[in-house]
Amino acid sequence: MLKLYYSPGACAIASHIGLEEAGADYEIEKIDLRAGQQRTPEYLAINPAGVTPALQTSEGVITQNAAILTYVAQTHPQAGLANLNDPFQFARLQAVNGWLASSLHPAIGKALFSRPALEGEAKDDAVKVALEKYDLAENHMLAGPWVLGEDYSMADGYLMVFTRWARQAALLDTTRFAKLNDHLDRVQARPAVQRVLAAEGIQAV
Ligand SMILES: N[C@@H](CCC(=O)N[C@@H](CS)C(=O)NCC(=O)O)C(=O)O
């Protein structure tokens, strides 16, 4: 059986949602990031990078949300969470997920979760840079109603991670980011996402 190592509300929730939406047979194990459990020898043996998510499969461990989401989509094709037969459409999914991992996540992560926490001008600058990336998502990355268009895909639960964090930090202005707010509401309303939130012991925001 697949096993997902996650931390509540952290970016691993993208993989958790992907597994649940796919109807996968999986179990979860919580890694307490605040307690430093990601740096224990036991967890470093699973993911030497010391971050969540990690997905244990019968063939070995997969890390990185973008890779896990692709793997789950390919191993559960009946769920229709990626357009596996159309190279262009599949590349569109990869492009969004690659951007989320390499651009939006580091930017909002720096603004909100730097240790020690940013303050003053440094914090303002980091927030400004992050919000410019949310502008890009708002204006260019939501084909509507879902990220890639008519069909919900493995990109939607991943984008939701970062809109959720932004809303929690009161950064997701409802005028500037009207589409992202609407998208976040619709993702959180999905039954599979509600099951994931309950399993992680967290609430819709
Ligand atoms: N691009 C990676 C990011 C993984 C990552 O940074 N995870 C964070 C939580 S959102 C983490 O585990 N941080 C623990 C730490 O840095 O100590 C992915 O998508 O899997």
The ligand as a Gaussian input file, in Angstrom:
#p B3LYP/6-31G(d) Opt

LIG

0 1
 N        9.239000      21.339000      -3.621000
 C        9.069000      20.467000      -2.481000
 C        8.988000      21.297000      -1.218000
 C        9.021000      20.457000       0.036000
 C        9.060000      21.346000       1.279000
 O        9.731000      22.385000       1.301000
 N        8.312000      20.945000       2.328000
 C        8.267000      21.713000       3.550000
 C        6.840000      21.841000       4.048000
 S        5.822000      22.825000       2.948000
 C        9.048000      21.015000       4.644000
 O        8.892000      19.835000       4.848000
 N        9.887000      21.770000       5.381000
 C       10.599000      21.240000       6.489000
 C       11.878000      21.938000       6.733000
 O       12.294000      22.732000       5.878000
 O       12.496000      21.683000       7.774000
 C        7.834000      19.605000      -2.704000
 O        6.920000      20.018000      -3.399000
 O        7.766000      18.468000      -2.230000

